[in-house]
């Protein structure tokens, strides 16, 4: 078995400016992989994000607006 080393480039987060929780989630995941400070989103926010992602897919499939809540 061989060991594989992965090089992870440091992203330039300054390019993101003000971002929403949806945009912050991938950044927070990246930070967690690098063992940086704890995940900044609450469980409620994470579940809400899943609902938003599902609504995006439903809207894309149907071409209609999907309302949450």
VMD Tcl script that draws the C-alpha trace (Angstrom):
set ca {
  {0.00 0.00 0.00}
  {1.34 3.44 -0.91}
  {0.73 6.65 0.95}
  {-0.71 9.48 -1.09}
  {-0.02 13.08 -0.19}
  {-2.51 15.73 -1.22}
  {-1.51 19.34 -1.68}
  {-4.35 21.70 -0.86}
  {-3.90 25.20 -2.20}
  {-4.81 28.01 0.14}
  {-7.83 29.79 -1.41}
  {-7.99 33.56 -1.62}
  {-11.10 34.10 0.51}
  {-10.89 37.88 0.13}
  {-12.39 37.44 -3.33}
  {-15.66 36.26 -1.79}
  {-16.52 39.55 -0.07}
  {-19.80 39.35 1.85}
  {-21.25 35.88 1.43}
  {-24.35 34.13 2.72}
  {-24.47 30.92 4.75}
  {-24.73 28.98 1.49}
  {-21.46 30.48 0.33}
  {-19.87 30.16 3.74}
  {-20.55 26.45 4.06}
  {-17.97 25.24 1.51}
  {-15.41 27.63 3.01}
  {-16.16 26.33 6.51}
  {-15.81 22.74 5.28}
  {-12.41 23.61 3.82}
  {-11.38 25.20 7.13}
  {-12.55 22.10 9.04}
  {-10.46 19.80 6.82}
  {-7.43 21.85 7.74}
  {-8.34 21.57 11.46}
  {-9.00 25.26 11.78}
  {-11.54 26.82 14.16}
  {-14.88 25.10 14.61}
  {-17.63 25.06 12.03}
  {-19.41 28.45 12.26}
  {-22.90 27.28 11.27}
  {-25.52 25.96 13.65}
  {-27.33 22.67 13.09}
  {-30.49 24.65 12.25}
  {-28.60 26.64 9.59}
  {-27.13 23.48 8.08}
  {-30.56 21.84 7.84}
  {-31.95 25.05 6.35}
  {-29.18 25.00 3.75}
  {-30.17 21.47 2.73}
  {-33.74 22.68 2.20}
  {-32.43 25.53 0.05}
  {-30.29 23.18 -2.05}
  {-33.29 20.85 -2.55}
  {-35.45 23.82 -3.57}
  {-32.81 24.89 -6.09}
  {-32.88 21.43 -7.68}
  {-36.70 21.30 -7.68}
  {-36.88 24.75 -9.26}
  {-34.30 23.81 -11.85}
  {-36.21 20.63 -12.74}
  {-39.64 22.27 -12.91}
  {-38.75 25.79 -14.07}
  {-41.05 27.10 -11.33}
  {-40.41 29.07 -8.16}
  {-40.17 26.90 -5.04}
  {-41.19 28.50 -1.77}
  {-39.70 27.34 1.49}
  {-41.38 27.17 4.88}
}
mol new
graphics top color blue
foreach p $ca { graphics top sphere $p radius 0.5 }
foreach p [lrange $ca 0 end-1] q [lrange $ca 1 end] { graphics top cylinder $p $q radius 0.2 }
display resetview
